[in-house]
Amino acid sequence: MSLSRKLCWLSLSVALVAAVLLVAACGDDGEESPTTPSAATGAGDTTGVTDTEIKLGTHFPLSQNAAAAYAPIASGMRAFFDYINAQGGVYGRKITFIVGDDHYNPPDTVEVVKKLVEQDKVFAIVAGFGDATHSAVYKYLEEKGVPDMFVATGAAKWTDPVVRTRFGGNPDYVTEGTMLGQYIAENYNGKKLGLLLENDELGVDGEKGLRRGLEGSDVQIVATETYEAVQFDVTAQTQRLRNAGVDVIAAYAIPPQAASLVKTARETLNWDVPIIVGQVNCSDIFIALAGAKNAEGIVSVIFGKQAYDTGDPGVQKYQKIWAKYGTGGDINNFALYGMTVSETVVWDLEMAGKDLTRDTFLDAAESMCKVWCSTCTGFGPWTTSNTDHRIWENEVINTVKDGKWITAGEPTSYESTPNCTPPTPPPGFENQPKVGADAEYVPVP
């Protein structure tokens, strides 16, 4: 076995545990154990798995307004799966990745996901995207016992309470908001703060975190403006924030609305107010929509390496994969994120072993111990348990400089499972495609 593979064994934290996790309600007060099971999940469920195939699905906006920003995530996921398939797949099974176009519209998400589950018979849904869109289907997936892996939003409800079949992808908005609130308290203490919030979990959880981070400071929240997710122009809200006399703005908004805020402040109102935005805006599309000059100095947080980090070995590896299997143009931050999610899924599939079922897959996902993904170096590894279903729990301040998002300072860890024991990989694991921070890029035809 190569040295890199041995190191990967030591750093991987996914394992096979019992075939069925027995979870029951506690006492007569109705309290549930840390992991709530799904009644539809049973030992031996191999839906979507054959001797030659593993069928995975997801929902993303591939057309209409939101596609320009978020479609690259799905493209990055597909590129990494194609890279793995070119090496023979996982235990000889090629990954079939089906992306349903939901137009970022919840009713369409329901239709798309039901088709993936009931007609396409996917093994799992991976990185389902969007707060409102995934909210329309997460209970359905839970009831059906379909693994709902690494949901691509930061809503706290995906993992609070923990459910056996569901895992969060991003750091939750409350944790993220706490870090941004602390940044505001340290840099703008005594100032008047205005909030722009999307009228859903993004805004609700983000505000909760911001207020938590501001505790003990002299920052005053003097104005709060909201908008609906389908409303892309927030000129009126920005004007009202200025009329309220705020000294700094924190926005929990997605790129079109956050960019509208910035452009209105800088171009329409000639207002050089400091602006802090949620990490969903740490992308090329936000800077393009806002304008590089307008975006200069905007502050956010990020939880992994960026496409700009071209000297990083993990980013270099992803760039090579993207160059061969990606779809058009240079790799961006969203495509990089998608590739990282797919790498995580492959880890779990490999650690679940050759006798793959939904339960062995979930066992593996629940047993990560200090997993170092290709772009985790400098941030921190992933650790999960039956009470911790979030992989990313490390973040760092990010700011726009010369048209690019640049990290500032050192990452802060919010890891909720600090102690763990790395598991023993299953038989045949050493022969699977090499993934992780210590695995070099493997050229394939």
ChimeraX attribute file (.defattr): number of C-alpha atoms within 10 A of each C-alpha:
attribute: neighborCount
match mode: 1-to-1
recipient: residues
	/A:1	7
	/A:2	8
	/A:3	10
	/A:4	16
	/A:5	20
	/A:6	13
	/A:7	14
	/A:8	21
	/A:9	19
	/A:10	17
	/A:11	22
	/A:12	28
	/A:13	30
	/A:14	32
	/A:15	27
	/A:16	22
	/A:17	16
	/A:18	11
	/A:19	16
	/A:20	14
	/A:21	16
	/A:22	10
	/A:23	14
	/A:24	13
	/A:25	12
	/A:26	10
	/A:27	8
	/A:28	6
	/A:29	7
	/A:30	8
	/A:31	10
	/A:32	14
	/A:33	17
	/A:34	17
	/A:35	22
	/A:36	20
	/A:37	21
	/A:38	19
	/A:39	10
	/A:40	12
	/A:41	19
	/A:42	15
	/A:43	13
	/A:44	14
	/A:45	17
	/A:46	16
	/A:47	17
	/A:48	18
	/A:49	20
	/A:50	12
	/A:51	12
	/A:52	13
	/A:53	16
	/A:54	23
	/A:55	21
	/A:56	23
	/A:57	24
	/A:58	25
	/A:59	27
	/A:60	28
	/A:61	26
	/A:62	21
	/A:63	14
	/A:64	11
	/A:65	14
	/A:66	18
	/A:67	17
	/A:68	12
	/A:69	19
	/A:70	22
	/A:71	19
	/A:72	26
	/A:73	25
	/A:74	28
	/A:75	24
	/A:76	29
	/A:77	26
	/A:78	25
	/A:79	24
	/A:80	25
	/A:81	23
	/A:82	21
	/A:83	22
	/A:84	25
	/A:85	18
	/A:86	14
	/A:87	17
	/A:88	16
	/A:89	21
	/A:90	23
	/A:91	20
	/A:92	15
	/A:93	18
	/A:94	22
	/A:95	21
	/A:96	17
	/A:97	19
	/A:98	17
	/A:99	22
	/A:100	20
	/A:101	21
	/A:102	24
	/A:103	19
	/A:104	26
	/A:105	18
	/A:106	18
	/A:107	14
	/A:108	18
	/A:109	28
	/A:110	20
	/A:111	14
	/A:112	20
	/A:113	28
	/A:114	16
	/A:115	15
	/A:116	23
	/A:117	21
	/A:118	10
	/A:119	9
	/A:120	16
	/A:121	17
	/A:122	25
	/A:123	23
	/A:124	24
	/A:125	25
	/A:126	26
	/A:127	28
	/A:128	28
	/A:129	25
	/A:130	23
	/A:131	21
	/A:132	19
	/A:133	22
	/A:134	25
	/A:135	19
	/A:136	18
	/A:137	20
	/A:138	19
	/A:139	12
	/A:140	15
	/A:141	22
	/A:142	21
	/A:143	14
	/A:144	16
	/A:145	22
	/A:146	24
	/A:147	24
	/A:148	26
	/A:149	23
	/A:150	27
	/A:151	26
	/A:152	23
	/A:153	23
	/A:154	27
	/A:155	27
	/A:156	20
	/A:157	14
	/A:158	24
	/A:159	21
	/A:160	14
	/A:161	16
	/A:162	21
	/A:163	21
	/A:164	27
	/A:165	28
	/A:166	29
	/A:167	26
	/A:168	27
	/A:169	25
	/A:170	26
	/A:171	23
	/A:172	23
	/A:173	27
	/A:174	25
	/A:175	23
	/A:176	28
	/A:177	29
	/A:178	22
	/A:179	24
	/A:180	29
	/A:181	26
	/A:182	21
	/A:183	19
	/A:184	23
	/A:185	21
	/A:186	14
	/A:187	10
	/A:188	17
	/A:189	16
	/A:190	14
	/A:191	18
	/A:192	18
	/A:193	24
	/A:194	25
	/A:195	26
	/A:196	25
	/A:197	26
	/A:198	23
	/A:199	15
	/A:200	16
	/A:201	21
	/A:202	26
	/A:203	24
	/A:204	16
	/A:205	23
	/A:206	31
	/A:207	24
	/A:208	16
	/A:209	22
	/A:210	26
	/A:211	19
	/A:212	18
	/A:213	23
	/A:214	23
	/A:215	13
	/A:216	10
	/A:217	16
	/A:218	13
	/A:219	20
	/A:220	17
	/A:221	17
	/A:222	15
	/A:223	18
	/A:224	18
	/A:225	17
	/A:226	17
	/A:227	18
	/A:228	13
	/A:229	18
	/A:230	13
	/A:231	10
	/A:232	17
	/A:233	16
	/A:234	22
	/A:235	17
	/A:236	11
	/A:237	18
	/A:238	23
	/A:239	15
	/A:240	15
	/A:241	22
	/A:242	18
	/A:243	10
	/A:244	15
	/A:245	13
	/A:246	20
	/A:247	19
	/A:248	21
	/A:249	23
	/A:250	27
	/A:251	24
	/A:252	29
	/A:253	27
	/A:254	21
	/A:255	26
	/A:256	22
	/A:257	28
	/A:258	30
	/A:259	26
	/A:260	20
	/A:261	25
	/A:262	27
	/A:263	23
	/A:264	22
	/A:265	22
	/A:266	17
	/A:267	11
	/A:268	11
	/A:269	13
	/A:270	10
	/A:271	13
	/A:272	13
	/A:273	15
	/A:274	17
	/A:275	22
	/A:276	24
	/A:277	26
	/A:278	24
	/A:279	26
	/A:280	21
	/A:281	24
	/A:282	26
	/A:283	20
	/A:284	18
	/A:285	19
	/A:286	22
	/A:287	24
	/A:288	15
	/A:289	18
	/A:290	22
	/A:291	15
	/A:292	17
	/A:293	15
	/A:294	21
	/A:295	25
	/A:296	17
	/A:297	18
	/A:298	19
	/A:299	26
	/A:300	28
	/A:301	27
	/A:302	26
	/A:303	26
	/A:304	24
	/A:305	22
	/A:306	24
	/A:307	24
	/A:308	14
	/A:309	14
	/A:310	13
	/A:311	9
	/A:312	15
	/A:313	18
	/A:314	23
	/A:315	20
	/A:316	18
	/A:317	19
	/A:318	24
	/A:319	21
	/A:320	15
	/A:321	24
	/A:322	26
	/A:323	15
	/A:324	15
	/A:325	17
	/A:326	23
	/A:327	15
	/A:328	10
	/A:329	8
	/A:330	11
	/A:331	23
	/A:332	19
	/A:333	21
	/A:334	25
	/A:335	29
	/A:336	25
	/A:337	24
	/A:338	23
	/A:339	27
	/A:340	24
	/A:341	27
	/A:342	22
	/A:343	21
	/A:344	22
	/A:345	21
	/A:346	22
	/A:347	26
	/A:348	25
	/A:349	23
	/A:350	29
	/A:351	30
	/A:352	26
	/A:353	21
	/A:354	18
	/A:355	12
	/A:356	20
	/A:357	22
	/A:358	26
	/A:359	26
	/A:360	26
	/A:361	27
	/A:362	28
	/A:363	26
	/A:364	26
	/A:365	33
	/A:366	27
	/A:367	26
	/A:368	28
	/A:369	25
	/A:370	23
	/A:371	25
	/A:372	23
	/A:373	25
	/A:374	25
	/A:375	27
	/A:376	20
	/A:377	16
	/A:378	12
	/A:379	21
	/A:380	22
	/A:381	24
	/A:382	24
	/A:383	30
	/A:384	27
	/A:385	21
	/A:386	18
	/A:387	19
	/A:388	23
	/A:389	30
	/A:390	28
	/A:391	25
	/A:392	24
	/A:393	23
	/A:394	24
	/A:395	23
	/A:396	20
	/A:397	21
	/A:398	23
	/A:399	22
	/A:400	20
	/A:401	16
	/A:402	12
	/A:403	17
	/A:404	19
	/A:405	28
	/A:406	21
	/A:407	23
	/A:408	12
	/A:409	9
	/A:410	11
	/A:411	18
	/A:412	15
	/A:413	16
	/A:414	15
	/A:415	18
	/A:416	14
	/A:417	17
	/A:418	12
	/A:419	10
	/A:420	14
	/A:421	14
	/A:422	18
	/A:423	20
	/A:424	15
	/A:425	20
	/A:426	15
	/A:427	11
	/A:428	12
	/A:429	19
	/A:430	16
	/A:431	12
	/A:432	19
	/A:433	21
	/A:434	22
	/A:435	23
	/A:436	24
	/A:437	21
	/A:438	20
	/A:439	19
	/A:440	15
	/A:441	17
	/A:442	14
	/A:443	11
	/A:444	11
	/A:445	6
